[in-house]
Each structure stands twice: as structure tokens, then as C-alpha cells.
Amino acid sequence: MDPRFHGEDEMRVARFLTVSEPHTLNLTCFMTSSRLTDIHTFGQLKASGYRVIGVKDELRKNLIARLRKGERVFPGIIGFDTTVIPQIQNAILGRHDLILLGLRGQAKSRIIRMLPQLLDEYIPFVRGSEVNDDPFNPISKFARNLIAAKGDDTPIDWLHRDERYNEKLATPDTTIADLIGDIDPIKAANLRLTYADEEVIHFGIIPRTNRGLFAINELPDLQPRIQVGLLNIMEEQDIQIRGFNVRFPLDVMMIFSANPEDYTNRGSIITPLKDRIDSQIITHYPKTIEIGVQITSQEAWQERGEGVKVHVPAYFREIVEQIAFEARASEYVDQKSGVSVRLTRAALEDLISAAERRALVNGETETTVRISDFISVEPAITGKVELVYEGEQEGAQNVARLLIGRSIKTIFTTYFPDPGDKKTGRSPYQALLTWFTQGNNLVINPDMPFEAYQRALCGVAGLPELVAARMKPASPGEAATTMEFVLEALHQNSLIGKDFAESATSYSDMMGSMLSSLGSIEDDDDVDPEDDDFYRGRR
């Protein structure tokens, strides 16, 4: 055996030296270019005229090709066409390492995981290499020794682009060994090598991503001493392990993500690392309701298959989006933590599920979501917003109901006259307001069958006529739920009262509702608004 090889490397190289026929890897299920992937030796690769380029040049080349063809580079990413996506493309064209700064639920991870699609489908590497060695420019001792021994017969394998991407969630317990590698003392002892010898290194995830993309999510959570270890990889390309320098020219594009508040204010990002990140790109939430509706419609699970067909009128989707907009402006919600787009996805799914469940209970095969179904959306809100002190005092459930109510009030004026306009907005509602002032009330049970629900709403004087004139509903189900929409909007504008109970909701005259709630109170001065159902029901 060649004296240049030792121990484990000797056994690994020996396996290749004793192979009489080049090993054929079955790539049928992946192959798009059979001519290239049929090449299995270094000599064949050189004869083919194949040339290796750096990973950043590769990304640049393929991005240029897509842009010239007019193809979408990030399909499924909505709302970033004129902001985030052009900046990412500029960074790729400039061969930059980059960081995406944004609050939670702003598609940072999804965008990062789409970047490998800009890589070539396959690239050649020295078979058996732990660091995906380029056969034309090997960096590991194993690959250099193998090529020196076998020359043009060096076996080549092909690496798919999906295997060229790795990521790590930054956590306080992340170590240099995880990212870069560490010395394996057992290997050093067995091979009788010093710790300064490259062969005793157990490579971490970054060297194993050589010639690919590596992402670190939530960068500020990485310990400063670990961040120092990234400096050389990004600039000098030296790996230092336990004080021993190993010249290792890695070819890696580094991508990071972080919360902007943590990145700029926490002080846990070391300045030299920030300096080495070439492009800092700030993401954002949907800027319009229309974009938000598109995103939620794409992400939410709506087609439930067998069972019940649930109809969702357009204004319900807008209300769901408006909840997120209201939360992002609410004095009760911590704006530094953000309000994820996942809130609207979960809210729409809960809304559909509530309607689906009601239909199943009542033996119906088709239904339309109702305003009263929004009570089922509260879990999607309370679990996805972080409250400030005032919000904690108010209570998570009350904040959720407040956000829903504000959303209904805002969207309502898109379709109906604004009841808050005392001069011109209230006259269309006069007939039904009079009906309530005459002592009538309406009780709605969340699980009411459609016939009973429709009959109860149609009994409110002037309500069916108002809806028919203003909305022109597409179905009886949509007409009924729009009538409830009107009543809830009037309540949100303090024109009619509303009382919550465990099994039903009651709409009534505002003054009558107030007196009813106060009827059992003996001493008004002793009432704490935080403990009173009347106050809770009207937030």
C-alpha cells in the first residue's frame, strides 16, 4: 500500500483501488441529464469538457438564465415582488452572503429553502469525500491522496442540488464542533497522528456543506464565541480547531435569518460578523388586505375532501386578514414580537372547522360560515400574539374578541354605509333599530340548523331587505350570514346590545341590554368592570 495513506484513509482508499469496474450509482429517479451523470471517473469528466464553477457563480449563472426567460424565481412567495425579492436577486448577482431580517411568519425560512433551486441539478464530487471535494481542486487530504493514487480512474459521484443545502437553528448550546468540527482523539490515537493533522478532524455541518448553501436561523441566539468561528469561514477560509490552523478553502454561500429587534438591539451579534455579511435584507408583513387574502388562501387547508362543503364569502376572508392588521396596530399586543401570517391561516382553518362541525352535528352536507363562528377563532389568536402588560391585564380572550370586533367593524364599511356616521350612515338601519327598541331580541345558537338560523334572522324587520339591496347574496346561506354580519357591525358601533352566554348570543336594544345586565346589581359602586359580564361582553 502507498505509504502516503494511513489507518482509516488507507482502508477507504484501498476499497477504491481494488474496484475493477467503476461503480454505477442508480440515478434514474433523479436524472435529467443522463450524459453527465453517466460519467463515473475523473478521466471521463475531463474528456467531457465539464468545468466546475464556484457555488456563488453557479447561483448567479442560473438566476441570470431565469430572469432572461421571465421565470418566477420564488414561486409561491406573495407580496415581495417589488421589495424583498429584487434585493435577494441583487445579492445573488453580487455573489453576496446575506441575512434576512424580519419578524416571525414573514417567509424567511421558505425563501431560504428555495435558494437551492438556483443550483445546477447535479455536480460531480470525489466519491467517498466527506466534504464534497471538487475533483479538479480537491481540498481534503483523502481526496488529494485518492486522485494522486488513481489519477484519471478516480471514481466520481454526482451530488443533487437538494443535498447541497443544510441549515442549523442557532441555539445557546450550539458548539464549534457542531458547525465546523472537532478533533477526534480516538482517531488520533489509533492512527498515531498529532492533533494538528487534518486526518483526525471530525468535520462539522459547514464543511460537509462545501460547494453548497448553509443557513443559520435566528443568528442572535448563537453564542458570540461561536460567531467568531464563522469569521474565518466567511472571509479568510481558515478553520481553527483547538488552536491548530488548517487551510481549508471552503466554497459555501452563508445565509442567515434573524429578528431585527434581536439583531440590532440585543448586542449579541459581534461587529466583525455583521461586517462580513454582505447584504442585509428586511422582510415585512403583507401591506394590503388583498395580498394577505392571497397568502392565506394559498396556505390554509380549505379543501377538506369528503364530508361537508363549506362556503366562505369574500368578506369573511377580509375579516380574517383584518384581525392580523388590527393586532399589528393594537396597544395590547407586543409589536416587537410581531403577529405571524400563521395567525390568519389558523384562524381561517378554525372558522371553516366550526362551520364543518356544525353541519356534521345537524346532518347537513353544505353550509356557509357565520359571524357567530368567529368565537371558534379565538384559540388561533390567543396562541399567536404576545401581549404587553395592558393586554395581560385585559386578558387574552378579551383581546382576541376586541380584535375580531374591530375587524368586523372595519370591513363592514366596505360593503355597507358606515353606521358610525351619524349624519348619513344610520338611516338605512332605522327599520331594524326600531324593531329592537320595541323590545324585540334575537338569540343565535352557534349550532343552530340552517332553517332555524335563517328564520330567526329573517324575523328582524328590515334586515332581509337591507341585505338584498346592498349585497345581492349568491345563496340563501350567504344571505343569512350577511344578515348576522349587519347585526354584529351595529353592535360594534354601539347601536344594539349583545349578551354572551355559554350556549347562545343575544342581540337586543342597547338600553334594554344595559338595564338587563344591571338588574341584579344592588350597589353599582361595588361593581368591578373587570368582573362584570356586561363589560366583558362589550369589549
C-alpha positions as CSV (number, residue, x, y, z in Angstrom):
1,M,0.0,0.0,0.0
2,D,1.1,3.5,-0.8
3,P,3.0,4.9,2.3
4,R,1.1,8.2,1.9
5,F,-2.0,6.6,3.3
6,H,-2.6,5.9,7.0
7,G,-5.1,4.0,9.0
8,E,-8.7,4.8,8.1
9,D,-7.8,6.7,5.0
10,E,-5.7,3.6,3.9
11,M,-8.7,1.4,4.2
12,R,-11.0,3.8,2.4
13,V,-8.6,4.3,-0.5
14,A,-8.0,0.6,-0.7
15,R,-11.6,0.0,-1.4
16,F,-11.4,2.2,-4.4
17,L,-8.1,0.8,-5.6
18,T,-9.4,-2.7,-5.7
19,V,-12.6,-1.9,-7.7
20,S,-12.2,-3.4,-11.1
21,E,-15.2,-1.6,-12.7
22,P,-16.4,1.9,-12.0
23,H,-19.3,1.8,-9.5
24,T,-22.6,2.8,-11.1
25,L,-24.9,4.8,-8.9
26,N,-28.6,4.4,-9.9
27,L,-29.8,7.9,-10.5
28,T,-32.8,7.1,-12.7
29,C,-35.3,8.7,-10.4
30,F,-33.4,11.9,-10.2
31,M,-31.7,12.1,-13.6
32,T,-32.5,14.9,-16.0
33,S,-29.1,15.0,-17.9
34,S,-28.1,11.3,-18.4
35,R,-25.0,12.3,-20.4
36,L,-23.3,13.9,-17.4
37,T,-24.5,11.6,-14.7
38,D,-23.3,8.6,-16.7
39,I,-19.8,9.8,-16.1
40,H,-18.1,7.9,-13.2
41,T,-14.4,8.5,-13.5
42,F,-12.3,11.7,-13.3
43,G,-10.9,10.9,-16.8
44,Q,-14.3,10.7,-18.3
45,L,-15.2,14.0,-16.6
46,K,-12.2,15.8,-18.0
47,A,-12.9,14.4,-21.5
48,S,-16.4,15.7,-21.4
49,G,-15.2,19.3,-21.1
50,Y,-17.0,19.8,-17.8
51,R,-15.9,22.8,-15.9
52,V,-16.6,23.5,-12.2
53,I,-17.5,26.9,-11.0
54,G,-18.0,28.3,-7.5
55,V,-21.3,28.0,-5.8
56,K,-22.0,31.7,-5.9
57,D,-21.1,31.9,-9.6
58,E,-23.4,29.0,-10.1
59,L,-26.3,30.7,-8.4
60,R,-25.6,33.9,-10.4
61,K,-25.5,32.0,-13.7
62,N,-28.8,30.2,-13.1
63,L,-30.5,33.3,-11.8
64,I,-29.5,35.2,-14.9
65,A,-30.9,32.5,-17.1
66,R,-34.2,32.5,-15.2
67,L,-34.5,36.3,-15.3
68,R,-33.9,36.3,-19.1
69,K,-36.6,33.7,-19.6
70,G,-39.0,35.7,-17.4
71,E,-39.5,32.8,-15.0
72,R,-40.6,33.3,-11.4
73,V,-37.6,32.8,-9.1
74,F,-39.5,32.3,-5.9
75,P,-42.9,30.8,-6.8
76,G,-45.5,31.0,-4.0
77,I,-43.9,34.0,-2.3
78,I,-46.5,36.7,-2.5
79,G,-46.2,40.4,-1.7
80,F,-42.4,40.7,-2.0
81,D,-42.2,41.3,-5.8
82,T,-41.1,44.9,-5.6
83,T,-39.4,44.8,-2.2
84,V,-37.6,41.7,-0.9
85,I,-37.2,39.6,-4.0
86,P,-35.3,42.2,-6.0
87,Q,-32.9,42.7,-3.1
88,I,-32.3,39.0,-2.8
89,Q,-31.7,38.8,-6.6
90,N,-29.2,41.7,-6.3
91,A,-27.4,39.9,-3.6
92,I,-27.1,36.8,-5.6
93,L,-25.9,38.7,-8.7
94,G,-23.3,40.3,-6.5
95,R,-22.2,36.9,-5.0
96,H,-23.0,38.0,-1.5
97,D,-23.6,36.2,1.7
98,L,-26.9,37.6,3.1
99,I,-29.2,37.8,6.1
100,L,-32.9,38.1,6.1
101,L,-34.2,40.3,8.9
102,G,-37.9,40.0,9.8
103,L,-40.4,39.2,12.4
104,R,-41.9,35.8,12.7
105,G,-44.1,34.5,9.9
106,Q,-42.6,36.6,7.1
107,A,-41.5,33.7,4.9
108,K,-37.8,34.0,5.7
109,S,-37.2,30.2,6.1
110,R,-39.3,29.5,3.0
111,I,-37.3,31.8,0.8
112,I,-34.0,30.5,2.1
113,R,-35.1,26.9,1.4
114,M,-36.0,27.9,-2.2
115,L,-32.4,29.1,-3.0
116,P,-31.1,25.6,-3.8
117,Q,-33.4,25.6,-6.8
118,L,-31.0,28.0,-8.4
119,L,-28.2,25.5,-8.2
120,D,-27.3,23.1,-11.0
121,E,-29.2,19.9,-10.8
122,Y,-26.0,17.8,-10.3
123,I,-22.4,18.5,-9.6
124,P,-19.5,15.9,-9.6
125,F,-17.5,15.1,-6.5
126,V,-14.9,12.6,-5.5
127,R,-16.7,9.5,-4.3
128,G,-16.3,8.9,-0.6
129,S,-15.4,12.5,0.2
130,E,-16.9,13.9,3.4
131,V,-16.6,17.5,2.1
132,N,-17.9,17.0,-1.5
133,D,-14.4,17.5,-3.0
134,D,-14.2,19.0,-6.5
135,P,-12.1,16.5,-8.4
136,F,-10.4,19.4,-10.2
137,N,-9.5,21.1,-7.0
138,P,-9.7,18.8,-4.0
139,I,-9.3,20.3,-0.5
140,S,-9.4,17.2,1.7
141,K,-6.4,15.0,2.3
142,F,-8.5,12.0,1.5
143,A,-9.4,13.3,-2.0
144,R,-5.9,14.5,-2.8
145,N,-4.4,11.2,-1.9
146,L,-7.0,9.3,-3.9
147,I,-6.5,11.4,-7.0
148,A,-2.8,11.0,-6.7
149,A,-3.1,7.3,-6.5
150,K,-5.7,6.7,-9.2
151,G,-5.4,9.7,-11.5
152,D,-8.0,9.6,-14.2
153,D,-9.5,6.4,-12.7
154,T,-10.6,8.3,-9.6
155,P,-14.3,7.4,-9.0
156,I,-16.8,10.2,-9.4
157,D,-20.3,10.5,-8.0
158,W,-22.9,13.2,-8.6
159,L,-24.5,15.3,-5.9
160,H,-28.1,16.5,-6.3
161,R,-28.8,20.1,-5.5
162,D,-31.2,19.1,-2.7
163,E,-28.2,17.5,-0.9
164,R,-26.2,20.7,-1.2
165,Y,-28.3,22.6,1.3
166,N,-28.0,22.4,5.1
167,E,-29.3,24.6,7.9
168,K,-28.9,24.9,11.6
169,L,-31.2,26.6,14.1
170,A,-29.0,28.7,16.4
171,T,-29.4,27.7,20.0
172,P,-27.3,28.6,23.0
173,D,-25.9,25.0,23.2
174,T,-24.6,25.1,19.6
175,T,-20.9,24.3,19.6
176,I,-17.9,24.8,17.2
177,A,-17.9,21.0,16.9
178,D,-21.5,21.1,15.5
179,L,-20.7,23.8,12.9
180,I,-17.0,23.4,12.0
181,G,-15.8,20.2,13.5
182,D,-13.6,18.9,16.3
183,I,-10.5,16.7,16.8
184,D,-11.4,13.1,17.3
185,P,-8.9,11.9,20.0
186,I,-9.7,8.3,19.4
187,K,-8.9,8.5,15.7
188,A,-5.7,10.4,16.6
189,A,-4.6,7.7,19.0
190,N,-5.5,4.8,16.6
191,L,-3.7,6.4,13.7
192,R,-0.8,7.7,15.9
193,L,-1.2,11.2,14.5
194,T,-0.9,14.6,16.1
195,Y,-3.9,16.8,16.7
196,A,-2.5,19.2,14.0
197,D,-3.1,16.5,11.3
198,E,-6.1,17.0,9.2
199,E,-7.0,13.3,9.3
200,V,-8.0,13.4,12.9
201,I,-10.7,16.1,12.3
202,H,-14.4,15.1,12.6
203,F,-16.0,17.6,10.2
204,G,-19.0,19.7,11.3
205,I,-22.0,20.5,9.2
206,I,-20.5,23.5,7.4
207,P,-17.5,21.7,5.9
208,R,-19.9,18.9,4.9
209,T,-21.9,21.5,3.0
210,N,-18.9,22.5,0.9
211,R,-19.9,23.6,-2.6
212,G,-23.4,24.3,-1.3
213,L,-25.6,26.6,0.8
214,F,-25.6,26.8,4.5
215,A,-28.2,28.7,6.6
216,I,-28.2,29.6,10.2
217,N,-31.7,30.6,11.5
218,E,-32.1,33.0,14.5
219,L,-28.5,34.1,14.4
220,P,-28.6,36.3,17.5
221,D,-29.1,33.1,19.6
222,L,-25.7,31.9,18.6
223,Q,-23.1,32.4,21.3
224,P,-20.5,35.2,20.5
225,R,-17.6,32.7,20.8
226,I,-19.3,30.5,18.2
227,Q,-19.9,33.5,15.9
228,V,-16.1,34.1,16.0
229,G,-15.7,30.7,14.4
230,L,-17.7,31.8,11.4
231,L,-15.4,34.8,10.6
232,N,-12.7,32.8,9.0
233,I,-15.1,30.6,7.0
234,M,-16.7,33.7,5.5
235,E,-13.6,35.7,4.8
236,E,-10.2,34.0,5.4
237,Q,-11.4,30.4,4.9
238,D,-9.2,29.1,7.7
239,I,-10.6,26.6,10.1
240,Q,-9.1,26.7,13.5
241,I,-9.8,23.8,15.9
242,R,-8.2,23.7,19.3
243,G,-5.5,26.2,18.3
244,F,-4.5,24.3,15.1
245,N,-4.8,26.1,11.8
246,V,-6.0,24.1,8.8
247,R,-6.1,25.9,5.5
248,F,-9.5,24.8,4.0
249,P,-10.8,26.9,1.1
250,L,-14.4,26.1,1.5
251,D,-16.9,27.1,-1.2
252,V,-20.0,27.9,0.7
253,M,-22.7,30.6,0.5
254,M,-23.7,31.6,4.0
255,I,-27.3,32.7,4.6
256,F,-28.7,33.9,7.9
257,S,-32.1,34.9,9.4
258,A,-32.9,36.9,12.5
259,N,-35.4,39.1,14.2
260,P,-34.5,42.7,13.6
261,E,-35.0,43.7,17.2
262,D,-32.6,41.0,18.4
263,Y,-30.1,41.7,15.6
264,T,-29.8,45.4,16.2
265,N,-30.5,46.0,19.9
266,R,-29.6,42.9,21.8
267,G,-25.9,43.4,21.2
268,S,-25.2,39.7,20.8
269,I,-24.1,39.9,17.2
270,I,-20.4,40.6,17.1
271,T,-19.5,43.5,14.9
272,P,-16.9,41.7,12.7
273,L,-19.6,39.1,11.7
274,K,-22.1,41.8,10.8
275,D,-19.4,43.4,8.7
276,R,-18.8,40.2,6.8
277,I,-22.5,39.7,5.9
278,D,-22.6,41.5,2.5
279,S,-26.4,42.1,2.2
280,Q,-28.9,42.8,4.9
281,I,-32.5,42.3,3.6
282,I,-35.6,43.3,5.6
283,T,-38.8,41.3,5.1
284,H,-42.2,42.6,6.0
285,Y,-45.9,41.5,6.5
286,P,-48.5,41.9,3.8
287,K,-49.0,45.5,3.1
288,T,-52.7,45.2,1.9
289,I,-55.7,43.1,2.8
290,E,-55.8,41.8,-0.8
291,I,-52.2,40.4,-0.6
292,G,-53.0,38.9,2.8
293,V,-56.0,37.2,1.4
294,Q,-53.9,35.7,-1.4
295,I,-51.3,34.4,1.1
296,T,-53.9,32.9,3.5
297,S,-55.9,31.3,0.7
298,Q,-52.6,29.7,-0.5
299,E,-51.5,28.4,2.9
300,A,-54.7,27.5,4.7
301,W,-56.2,24.0,4.4
302,Q,-59.6,24.6,2.9
303,E,-60.5,21.7,0.6
304,R,-61.5,19.1,3.2
305,G,-62.4,16.4,0.7
306,E,-65.3,14.2,1.7
307,G,-67.8,15.4,4.2
308,V,-69.2,18.9,4.2
309,K,-68.8,21.6,1.6
310,V,-68.2,24.9,3.4
311,H,-68.7,28.2,1.7
312,V,-66.6,31.2,2.8
313,P,-67.9,34.6,1.5
314,A,-65.2,37.0,0.4
315,Y,-65.8,39.4,3.2
316,F,-65.0,36.7,5.8
317,R,-61.6,36.3,4.3
318,E,-61.1,40.0,4.6
319,I,-62.2,40.0,8.2
320,V,-59.7,37.2,9.0
321,E,-56.9,39.3,7.4
322,Q,-58.0,42.4,9.2
323,I,-57.6,40.6,12.5
324,A,-53.9,40.4,11.9
325,F,-53.8,44.1,10.8
326,E,-55.6,45.1,13.9
327,A,-53.3,43.0,16.1
328,R,-50.2,44.7,14.5
329,A,-51.6,48.1,15.5
330,S,-53.1,47.1,18.8
331,E,-52.0,48.8,22.0
332,Y,-52.4,45.4,23.8
333,V,-50.0,43.4,21.5
334,D,-46.2,43.5,21.7
335,Q,-45.3,44.8,18.3
336,K,-41.6,43.8,18.7
337,S,-42.5,40.2,18.6
338,G,-44.8,40.6,15.5
339,V,-48.0,38.9,14.5
340,S,-47.3,36.0,12.3
341,V,-49.1,35.3,9.0
342,R,-49.7,31.9,10.6
343,L,-52.4,33.5,12.7
344,T,-54.6,34.2,9.7
345,R,-54.0,30.7,8.3
346,A,-55.0,29.1,11.6
347,A,-57.9,31.5,12.0
348,L,-59.4,30.6,8.6
349,E,-59.0,26.9,9.2
350,D,-60.7,27.3,12.6
351,L,-63.5,29.2,11.0
352,I,-64.1,26.6,8.4
353,S,-63.8,23.8,11.0
354,A,-66.5,25.5,13.1
355,A,-68.9,25.6,10.2
356,E,-68.0,22.0,9.2
357,R,-68.6,20.7,12.7
358,R,-72.0,22.4,12.9
359,A,-73.1,20.9,9.6
360,L,-72.0,17.5,10.7
361,V,-73.9,17.8,14.0
362,N,-77.0,18.9,12.1
363,G,-76.7,16.3,9.4
364,E,-76.1,18.9,6.7
365,T,-73.8,18.4,3.6
366,E,-73.3,22.0,2.8
367,T,-73.0,25.2,4.9
368,T,-71.8,28.7,5.0
369,V,-69.5,30.2,7.7
370,R,-71.3,32.5,10.1
371,I,-70.3,35.6,12.2
372,S,-71.0,33.5,15.3
373,D,-68.4,31.1,14.2
374,F,-65.7,33.7,15.0
375,I,-65.9,32.6,18.6
376,S,-64.0,29.5,17.4
377,V,-61.2,31.7,16.0
378,E,-60.1,32.9,19.4
379,P,-57.7,30.0,20.0
380,A,-55.9,30.9,16.8
381,I,-55.4,34.4,18.1
382,T,-54.6,33.9,21.8
383,G,-51.8,31.4,20.9
384,K,-50.1,33.6,18.4
385,V,-49.9,37.1,19.9
386,E,-47.7,38.2,22.7
387,L,-49.4,40.8,25.0
388,V,-47.9,43.7,26.7
389,Y,-48.8,44.5,30.3
390,E,-52.0,46.2,29.5
391,G,-53.0,43.2,27.3
392,E,-52.3,40.8,30.1
393,Q,-54.5,42.9,32.4
394,E,-57.3,42.8,29.9
395,G,-57.0,39.1,29.3
396,A,-56.0,37.1,26.2
397,Q,-59.6,36.1,25.4
398,N,-60.9,39.7,25.7
399,V,-58.1,41.0,23.5
400,A,-59.0,38.3,20.9
401,R,-62.6,39.4,20.9
402,L,-61.7,43.0,20.7
403,L,-59.5,42.3,17.6
404,I,-62.3,40.4,16.0
405,G,-64.9,43.1,16.7
406,R,-62.6,45.8,15.4
407,S,-62.0,43.8,12.2
408,I,-65.8,43.3,11.6
409,K,-66.4,47.0,12.2
410,T,-63.6,48.0,9.7
411,I,-64.6,45.6,6.9
412,F,-68.3,46.3,7.2
413,T,-68.0,49.8,5.9
414,T,-66.5,48.4,2.6
415,Y,-69.9,46.8,1.8
416,F,-72.5,48.9,3.8
417,P,-73.0,52.5,4.8
418,D,-70.9,53.4,7.9
419,P,-73.3,53.2,11.0
420,G,-70.8,55.4,12.8
421,D,-71.6,58.3,10.5
422,K,-74.5,60.0,12.4
423,K,-75.4,62.3,9.6
424,T,-75.9,59.9,6.6
425,G,-74.8,56.4,7.7
426,R,-77.6,55.4,10.1
427,S,-80.8,55.9,8.0
428,P,-80.5,52.6,6.1
429,Y,-80.6,50.8,9.5
430,Q,-83.5,52.7,11.0
431,A,-86.2,50.0,10.5
432,L,-84.2,47.2,12.2
433,L,-83.1,49.5,15.0
434,T,-86.7,50.4,15.7
435,W,-87.5,46.7,15.8
436,F,-85.0,46.3,18.7
437,T,-86.2,49.4,20.5
438,Q,-89.7,47.9,20.6
439,G,-88.4,45.3,23.0
440,N,-87.6,42.5,20.5
441,N,-84.4,40.5,20.7
442,L,-82.7,37.9,18.6
443,V,-81.0,34.8,20.0
444,I,-78.4,32.9,17.9
445,N,-77.0,29.5,18.9
446,P,-73.7,28.6,17.3
447,D,-75.0,25.1,16.4
448,M,-78.4,26.2,15.1
449,P,-79.5,24.3,12.0
450,F,-79.7,26.5,8.9
451,E,-83.5,26.6,8.7
452,A,-83.8,27.9,12.3
453,Y,-80.9,30.3,11.8
454,Q,-82.4,31.8,8.6
455,R,-85.9,32.0,10.2
456,A,-84.6,33.9,13.2
457,L,-82.7,36.4,11.2
458,C,-85.5,37.0,8.7
459,G,-87.7,37.9,11.6
460,V,-85.8,41.1,12.2
461,A,-87.8,43.8,10.5
462,G,-86.0,45.5,7.5
463,L,-82.9,43.2,7.8
464,P,-83.6,40.9,4.8
465,E,-84.4,43.8,2.6
466,L,-81.3,45.7,3.6
467,V,-79.0,42.8,2.8
468,A,-80.8,42.0,-0.5
469,A,-80.4,45.6,-1.7
470,R,-76.8,46.1,-0.6
471,M,-75.0,42.8,-1.1
472,K,-77.0,40.6,-3.6
473,P,-76.0,37.3,-1.9
474,A,-75.2,34.4,-4.1
475,S,-77.1,31.8,-1.9
476,P,-79.6,31.7,1.0
477,G,-76.8,30.7,3.2
478,E,-74.7,33.7,2.3
479,A,-77.8,35.9,2.7
480,A,-78.4,34.6,6.2
481,T,-74.8,35.0,7.4
482,T,-74.7,38.6,5.9
483,M,-77.7,39.5,8.0
484,E,-75.8,38.4,11.1
485,F,-72.8,40.5,9.8
486,V,-75.1,43.6,9.8
487,L,-76.2,42.9,13.4
488,E,-72.7,42.4,14.6
489,A,-71.5,45.6,12.9
490,L,-74.3,47.6,14.5
491,H,-73.3,46.2,17.9
492,Q,-69.6,47.1,17.3
493,N,-70.9,50.7,16.6
494,S,-72.8,50.6,19.9
495,L,-76.2,50.8,18.2
496,I,-77.6,47.5,19.5
497,G,-76.6,45.4,22.6
498,K,-75.1,42.0,22.7
499,D,-75.0,39.5,25.5
500,F,-72.8,36.4,25.6
501,A,-73.9,33.1,27.2
502,E,-72.3,29.7,27.1
503,S,-74.7,28.3,24.5
504,A,-76.1,31.4,22.7
505,T,-75.6,35.0,21.8
506,S,-78.4,37.5,22.1
507,Y,-78.9,40.8,20.2
508,S,-81.2,43.4,21.8
509,D,-81.9,47.1,22.2
510,M,-78.8,48.8,23.6
511,M,-80.5,50.4,26.6
512,G,-82.5,47.2,27.3
513,S,-79.3,45.2,27.3
514,M,-77.7,47.6,29.7
515,L,-80.6,47.5,32.1
516,S,-80.8,43.8,31.9
517,S,-77.2,43.4,32.9
518,L,-77.6,45.8,35.7
519,G,-80.8,44.3,37.0
520,S,-79.2,42.0,39.6
521,I,-76.7,44.6,40.9
522,E,-77.6,46.0,44.3
523,D,-74.8,48.6,44.6
524,D,-73.3,50.0,41.4
525,D,-70.4,51.4,43.3
526,D,-69.2,48.0,44.3
527,V,-69.1,46.7,40.7
528,D,-65.6,46.0,39.3
529,P,-65.8,46.3,35.5
530,E,-63.2,43.6,35.1
531,D,-65.5,41.1,36.9
532,D,-68.8,42.1,35.2
533,D,-70.2,40.1,32.3
534,F,-71.7,43.2,30.8
535,Y,-68.4,44.9,30.4
536,R,-66.6,41.7,29.3
537,G,-69.2,41.1,26.6
538,R,-68.8,44.5,25.1
539,R,-65.0,44.8,24.7
